[in-house]
Amino acid sequence: MMVRTQIQLPEDQARRLKQLAAEQGRSMADLIREGIAWVLARTGRPDDEERRRRALAVVGAFRSKTGDVSEEHDEHLAEFYDS
């Protein structure tokens, strides 16, 4: 799903972006989306899908010392935080 948004660019950026889009046979919107993706990737923060993938990757990967963690999790958490 795409969300419509509106931005304002300095004339020089708009002109150069339009020229680049024409040279590459792409739309200005496509280049802007690519630039935004690049900036977001540089933040080092994973998006929701990546966080979900990472969380699912560790499911079942660890063992507890007790066999009833799924049933008695509240009690185990209480013990942990009380200590």
N, C-alpha and C positions, 0 to 999 in steps of 0.2 A: 504494500500500500504506500502510496506517495502522499505527502502533505504539501499543499501549495503554500509558498511563502514568497515574500517580496523583499528584495534587497536594493540598496542604492550603492552605485559604484562611482568613483571619480571618472570623469570623461575619458581620461587617458587609459585607465584600466578597462573600461567598457570597450573602447576602440580596439585595444590590443587583444582582449579576450575574443571579440567578434572576429578579428583577423585570424587568430589561432584556430578558432572553431572552423572557419571556412577552409583553412589550410589542411586541417586534419579530417575534414568531412564529418564533424561532430557538431552537436548543438552546444550553445553556451551553457545551458543548464547541465549538460553532461560534464563539461569541464568544471563547473562550479561544484557539482556533487563529488567529482574526483578530488578536488582540492579540499573539500570538507572532510572526506574520508581520510585523506592524508593527515590533516591536522588532528583528527580524532585518534588515529592510530599512534601518533606521536605522544599522546598523553600517557600511554602505558596502562590505561584503565580498560579492562576488557568490557565488551558490551554484554548485554543480558544473555545472549545465546552462548557466548564463550564462557561466561561464569557458570551457566547451567551445564555445559559440556564438562567443565573441570570438576564440578561437584559430583556429577554422575560417574566420572572416571574413578573417584576414590571410594564409591559405595562398595562396601564389602572388602575393602583392601586392608582393613585393620582388625585386629582381634582384641577383645577386652579380657580382663582377668576373670570376669564373671560371665555366666551364660544367660543372665536374665536382664540384660541392659534394655532390650526393647520393651520388656514388660514392667520393669521397675525403674525406668529412667528418672522419674521425679525424685525418688528416694536417693538414687546415686548422685544426682545433681545437688541435692540438699547436703549430702555428706561431703561432697567436693567443696561447696562454698562455705560450709561450716568449719572446715579444717584450715 
